Amino acid sequence: MPNPPRLRVAALTVSAVLLSTLLAGCGDDSEDQDVTAQKLSWKDCPAPNAAEGGGDAPSPLPNGDEWQCATLKAPLDWDEPKGDKIGLALIRAKASGDESKRIGSLIFNFGGPGGSGVTTLPAFGEDYAKLRTRYDLVSFDPRGVGRSEPVECLNDLQLDAYFQQDATPDDAAERTKLLDNTKEFNAACEDNSEKVLSHVRTTDAARDMDLMRQILGDEQLHYFGISYGTELGGVYAHLFPRKVGRAVFDAVVDPTEDSEQGSLGQTKGFQLALDNFAENCVSQTEDCPVGDSAQDVKARIAKLLKDLDSTPIPGVGLRKLTQTAATSGIAQSLYSQDFWEYLTEGLEQAYDGDGRVLMLLADSMNGRNEDGEYSNLSAANIAINCADDKPRYTEDYVERKLPEFRSASPIFGDYLAWGMVSCTDWAVAGAAGHPDVSAAGSAPILVIGNTGDPATPYEGARKMVAALGEGVGVGLTYKGQGHGAYDSKNKCVQSAVNGYLLDGKVPTAGTVCS
């Protein structure tokens, strides 16, 4: 896809909500009021709207309780807290255990940025059933996302065309086309969402979370952040260190990197994950269906992508599987080892001229549902990243960097290098080179790094521990595959997380789970 959403901050759970379905076949308010005095009106949740990804209203919880939704009013501009307000969509499942043992609310952010927490939490609620014994489980659509004053750019038909464009240009004409597409996308975002574009920074979302904490009645914020959610949590800890309660960061974004370094790190991460997939295929089966050796698997993938650049194959409906869509689909499949079977199936089919499975994987990455509607995942992702990240990269700069990216990955190098032009013509200046997450005085934060994580490489967890400051970050290593650790069902990881969140037991720094 032209200038793809930065994959390094996309959460597995955000895209997996849509993936399983595909493969299986609020207004402004200018009232002069103190937002900390509001009371939430919790009601049964409606079905997700198009910006949240569509679908059905959340099913009842295992004990028959219903998910509840509410709208929190927050200032559009935190520098003018009594000015215009926006509505932030919230969802919760009330604690299932003894009320006397309830700790408070546990707020989740599943990443993106741009993922709907209102949609994601109920889709994976059973994974957190143990945590629900002592917490109300709460998530939200961050500002700019889903039902929370969503950023809007292109319509569905335009997005279909946008994601079919060549994101890895080979000559001057293709480069011009890519840059023109980027300008058109960014201009559409400004035309449709100018009012909110300068107010969707991570610092704004962190202030929203502190308001949420107050309205939910908690003295401290108990928090579970995944992928970009770790960056959001780190920024919160920097702004409100004394308000941090029990917090867990999983699939950790490196807070010391600028956007170029993040893209290069992710290029290496996805190549590592592809290497692991290829090794697994040839070692776990007598006859790996997509290659005779690990090197052969990767060589055949590279040839497929080269062939698709000039000759796309049938995908889904009238849409063709292009080189860009196939690269997106392959990247999507590397977010979890559970998805590797889809990658094998998709490659087998593509070698026979059928691009359906890889196209469905790409649709999941891009937030497209089976009805052809797009969530606002991509629009919000770009808007938040561009508002956060100060660097702006030119065509010439990217061309100079291509050899380094290609060396890191012959499969993903061009794709992620050209993604750096996403913000070049953005209407709002970026805030900083990288987020400040120093949090002296904060309670301990459990920071989990996964050695096989493609989207947020393992090194980011170590950097987060150091950046949070002495006595704050507590590192834990998971030797596994995929994006994130807790949802891998690894008993060691889950025991450490549950022990901290439920009982306040801080794991020993340097704990290793495998």
Buried (B, 14 or more C-beta within 10 A) or exposed (E): BBBBBBBBBBBBBBBBBBBEBBBEEBEEEEEEEEBEEBEBEBEEBEEBBBBBBBBEBBEEBEEEEBBBBBBBBBBBEBEEBEBBBBBBBBBBBBBBBEEEEBBBBBBBBBBBBBBBBBBBBBBBBEBBBBBBBBBBBBBBBBBBBBBBBBBBBBEEEBBBEBBBBBBBBEEEEBBEBBBEBBEBBBBBBBEBBEEBBBBBBBBBBBBBBBBBBBBBEBEBBBBBBBBBBBBBBBBBBBBBBEBBBBBBBBBBBBBBBBBBBBBBBBBBBBBBBBBBBBBBBBEEEEEBEBBEEBEBBBBBBEEBBEBBBEEBBBBBEEBBBBBBBBBBBBBBBBBBBBBBEBBBBBBEBBBEEBBBBBBBBBBBBBBBBBEBBBBBBBBBBBBBBBBBBBBBBEBEBBEEBBEEBBEBBBBBBBBBBBBBBBBBBBBBEBBBBBBBBBBEEBBBBBBBBBBBBBBBBBBBBBBBBBBBBEEBBBBBBBBBBBBBBBBBEBEBBBEBBBBBBBEEEBBEEEBEBE
